[in-house]
Amino acid sequence: MAESASISQGIAARYATALFDLAKEGDALKSVEADVTALSDALAASPDLGAAINSPVVSREEQAGVIAALAKALKLDSLTANTLGLLAAKRRLFVLPQFLNLLRARIAEEKGEVTAEVASAVALTPIQISKLTATLKAKVGKTVKLKTTVDESLIGGLVVKLGSTMIDTSVKAKLASLQNAMKEVG
């Protein structure tokens, strides 16, 4: 199973690198970035689309038709549409989620951006988001985009993941730490 995931990641990386290089060369990174967002949203919103790209029962021609209709409906850049068409023709649409993630990461790296995943007990206010963004930008020296989620089990505080660094200031973590300390004493 791990070998299969590794192969999928490799396929996705090759196509993402090719599209990124072509978009950079053709000064089309902004439109390709918008396409990545639109495609990610479409995949998240439509279980049928996910089934169509992953199902071995759906023929190559049907997948190509779905992708062509999707590209037209989302008004995708021709580079993106052609790459998706090639993925469909080669029966490699199953790597689309990894492809989009890798392409998003390459574009962010090119723009000098990093993404921080932030989980909080309650939704953050715009002021809190801007302060956190500024603090993280000062720490890493790059533009930081926040991907926020609400996790009520944290009770209070934040869990911030930025690259390989994780900062956990949640009440849940502090209670767990206190519980471990109490076990050691008794």
N, C-alpha and C positions, 0 to 999 in steps of 0.2 A: 504494500500500500504506500509506503514512504517513497519507494522508487517511482511509482506512478505520479505522486505529487511532485517529485523532483523533475520528472520528464515534462509535466505540464508547466511547471515554473520556467523551465528552460525554453520551451516553445513560446510561452508568453513573453519572456525576456527578449527573444530574438525579434519578434514582431514589434514589440514596444520600442526597442532600440531603433529599428528600421524606420518606423513612423516618426519617432522623435527626431532622428537625423534628417529625414526629408522635410519635416515641418520647420526645423531650425534653418536648414539651407534655403527653404522657400519663404522664410519670414512669416510662417503661419502658426506659430506656437500658440498665440492667443485664441485663434479659432479652434485649434485642436484641443486646447484646454477646456474651452466651452463645450466641445463635443464630448469630452470625457465626462464632464459633469452631467450633461444631458443623458448620455448612455447609462451612467451609474444610476441616475434617478429612474430611468425607464426600466432597468433591471430590477430595482428595488420595488417599483410600483406594479410590475406585471409578472406574476408567477408563470403565466403562459409563455412569456418570452424566455424565462429561465428554462422552462420545460422544452421549448423548441430548440434552444441551442445545445441542450444536454442530451436530448433523446436520440438514441441510435435508430429509432423507428422513423424519424423525420428524415426524408431524403435530402441529398445534397442540393437538389434544385429547389426544394421547398424552403430549406434554410436560406439559400441565396435570395429567394423571393421575399422572405420575412425581413432579411437584412436590407434589401433594396427598398422595401416599403418603409422600414424604420428610418433609414437614411434620408429618404424623401420627406417623411413626416417631421423629423427633427431638424431638417435642413442642415445636415452635416457637411463639413468641408469635404471637398472631393478626395483629398488625401486620406481622410478617415474612412470615408465611404468605400474607397478602393481597397484599403487595407482590410476592412470588414468583409468585403466581397471576396478577397483572396482567402481570408480565414474560412469563409463558408465553402469556397471551392475546394479547399484542402481538407474539409471536415475537421477544422480545428476551432470551431466556435466555442467549444467547451472550456477553452482557456480565457474567454472574454473577461470574466471578473478579475483574474490575475493580471491580464493584459492592461486593463484599465487602472488597476492599482499601481503597477510598475510605471506606466506612462505618466500618471499623476505625480509619482515620486520623482521621475526624471525632470519633469517640467518644474516642479517646486525647487529641485536642486539647482536647476539652471537659473531660476529667479532669485536664488539665495534665501529660500523659505524653508522652514521646518514646521511640522505639524505636531502639536501637543494634544494628547488626549486627556481631557479633564473630566473626572467624575465628581459630582458634588451631591450632597444630601438634598438640596433644593436648587431650583433653577437660579443661575447667576444673573445678577442685574447687569445692564450695560456698563455701569461704572466699574463693577467688579471685574468684568471681562476685560475692559480697557486697562485697568491697573495690573491684572495678571499678565496680560499680553506685554505690557511695557516691562514688567519685572523679568519675564522670561526672555524678552528681546535683549535686555541688558546682560543677562546671564550668558546667552549663547552667541550674541553678536549678529544674529540674523533675524529677518522678519519671521514672526511666529503666527501661525494660524491655529486657532483653537477649535477642537472638535469636542463639544461638550455633551455630557450625558448626565442624567439624574439617577442616582442610586440611593434610595431612601435607607438602605441597610447601613449606610455609612454613619448615620445618626447626625453628624455634623462634620464640618471640615471638607478637605479636598484630597483627591488622589490625582496627581499629575504625572503622566508618562511622556517623557520627551526623549526620543531616541532610546538609548539603553538606560537612561536615568529615570528612576521612579521616586517621587516625593509623596509620602503618605502622611497627611496631617489629620486624618479622620479620627473621630471619637471612637469608632469601631476598632481601629488599630491600637489606639491608646489603651482601650479597655482590655484588648487581647494581651498587650504587653504587661499591663498591671496584673492580669490573671496569671500569666507565666511567672511573674515575680513572686506572687503570693504562693504559688505551688513550690517554688524553690525554698521559701522560708519555712513552710510547714511540712 
